[in-house]
Amino acid sequence: MKRWENAMRVGFLALSAGLILASLPTASDAQRADNDIFPRSIALQQQGQAAQEAGDLDQAVDFYESALAADPRNRSAIIALAQVARAQGLPGKAIGLYREALVLEPNDIVALTGQGEALADKGALELAREKLTEAQRVCADKCPQVAALEKTISASASKRVVAAEALVPKPVVATVGSANKN
């Protein structure tokens, strides 16, 4: 009986150690190139793109999130998720997603300008201008993404002025005696 208990304990420890070792990243993961994305992740991303083009943003989000579960380094899927978040009117979420993409590749022009546009959508125009400066540094030639960010910043700046003018309080004049009429 004692032998059986010892065998069970050793077996349990061996199984636990095996599970821990199996969950650690392998050398092949560390040696993969940054643009070497798992094919399953790419296939899921393409399904997400098809759903997004069809206008089914919720389905697109599901596919993009599945693509990231298959390979968290799929920067294109992160950027696509951020674009969907902007389309859904969630600039704060988009900003965070673009930030994740920029961690993977700090000079990604699509992520830089996308984050700048989301910042402008949120009203953070000064930060959006900083992203514009970074994007202009990365893209020395005239990039369409930089032009789109410039347009978004100027459109957001004009909206903000109009919004501020709309908040001017209108004076209320009360006539004497009208307050006590019941």
Secondary structure, 3 states (H helix, E strand, C coil): CHHHHHHHHHHHHHHHHHHHHHHCCCHHHHCCCCCCCCHHHHHHHHHHHHHHHCCCHHHHHHHHHHHHHHCCCCHHHHHHHHHHHHHCCCHHHHHHHHHHHHHHCCCCHHHHHHHHHHHHHHCCHHHHHHHHHHHHHHCCCCCHHHHHHHHHHHHHHHHHHHHHHHCCCCCCCCCCCCCCCC
